[in-house]
Amino acid sequence: MEALFLAKEVAFLNGLGTRLKEIRHQKALTQEELAHIAGFTRSYYTEVENGKRNISILNLYKLAHALEVSLVEIVDIDLELNCTNYDLKKG
């Protein structure tokens, strides 16, 4: 059970990163440009986009503002699809 919960957490962070990347590309921004607008370092933002960092809600708000989208648009991910595609052996 715990492994499944952790897999869902990883799947969520990966899905969130993928969603951020999609929106960033739609806005024609580089990681460095978006990080600067949001007030982050490029390395911090890269870790978020790669699903390696558990981002705070305040930092998600900053990203939404920088991308000129709602928080809902950022977190609109299919968790079940991401969890299905996540290999439990990797976690």
Protein Blocks (a to p, Z undefined) as FASTA:
>chain_A
ZZmmmmmmmmmmmmmmmmmmmmmmmnopafklmmmmnopafklmmmmmnopaccdfklmm
mmmmmnopafklmmmccfklmmmmpcfklZZ
